[in-house]
Amino acid sequence: MKYRLSVDVDSADINALKSYFNMKHIFGDVEIYRTGRGFHFITDRPTDLTHRMALGDDPVRVVLSELRYRVSGELDDVTFDVKLGRGRRKRMGEEEFLECVFEEADREWCLRRYSKQMRWRLRKQKRN
């Protein structure tokens, strides 16, 4: 087996949760890595495009893998440890992953709520 199945999710939201729990349910053990914009989920199963697409892998990455497969005849599945100065990806456990996703969701909720309150205050000031 040359390449392990990996999924690159560029968000810390419900899509990351969906990808992780589906991979865990289907394949068992899943490694989690925090990246600059989201997460990499990696399992020991050999890679294939169908599973990657169904699990929400980055569509550009899937297309590039398919093109390389058509040229070389070998299917790859590459996630990078270092990306343009963002630093190394960080391996984490399930609890830390869930905490990170829910913290991000809470931050988004607070920003939306605060934003609503500010718009309401501005409208009120304009009326007076």
N, C-alpha and C positions, 0 to 999 in steps of 0.2 A: 504494500500500500504506500503510494508515494505522497498523496495529499489527504489530509484529514478534512472532514466536513466542517466548514466555518461559516458563520453568518455575521455580517457587519451591519449593525443597526446604528444609524447616525442620529439617535435621539435618546432621551432618558424619559420616556413616557409609556403609554399603554402598548405601543408597538414593541418596545424592548421587553416588557413583561410577557407579551404574547409570544414573541420569538423564543424567549428563554424557557417558559413553561411548556411550550409545545415540543421543543428540543428535548427537554428533560423527560417528558412523558414518552416520547417516541424512542429515544436513544439511551436514556439513563444518565450517566455521568456527563456533565457539561462544565467545561472550564469557562470562567468569566473574566474578561479583561476590560478595564476602563480605558477608553481612548479619548482623544481631544474633543470629539463631538458626541460620543455615544459609547457603544460596547461592541466587543467581539465575543461571540459564543463559539466554542470549539468542542467537538466531540471526536471520539476515536473512529467513527464510521468513515469509510471512504467517501470522498466528495462526489456529488452529482448535482447537476443544474436544477433538476425538478425539485429536490428537497430545498435547495438554496432559495429558489424563487418562492416556494410555498411558505418558507419560514421568514420571509421578509428581508432577505439579503439586499444590500445596496444594488439597485438595478444596473447602474453603470458597471459595477464590478462583475456582475453576472454576464453582461454583454461582452465585456473585455475577455472574460474567461472563455466564452463561447467562440469568440473570434480567434483566440490563441489556439483553441482546440481544433478549429477548422484548418488552421495553418500547420500546426505541428502534429496533430493527431493524438495529443496527450492533454487530458483535462487537468488544469491546475486550479488551485484554490489558495490564493496568497493573501495573508494579512500581514501588515508590516509592523515591526517592533518600534521603529523610529520613523516619524513622518515630519519632514521639513521643520526641524527644530522644536517640535511640540514636546519632545521628550519621549521616554519609554512608556509603553502601555503598562498598566498596573493590574496584576492578577488580584482578584478579590473573591471572597466567599459569597454564598447566597444571601446571608443576612446583610452584609455590607452592600450588596447590589440592591436589595429591596429598600434598604434605608436610603440609598442614593436616589433611586427612582422616586420614592415617596417624598423625599425632601425637595426634589425638583418640582414635583406636582404641587406641593404646598406653596413653594415660591411663586409658581405661575398663578395659582389661585389668589395669593395675596396681591400680586401685581395687578391682576384684573380687578379685584375688589377696590384696591387703592385708586386705580385709574377711574373706576366708576364714581367713587366719592369725589375725586378732584373735578371731574366733568360736572357733577351735580353742583359743587360749590361755585365753579366758574359761571354756570348758568344762573345761579341764584344772585351772584354779584352783578351780572349784566342786567338783571331785572331791576335791581335797586338803583 
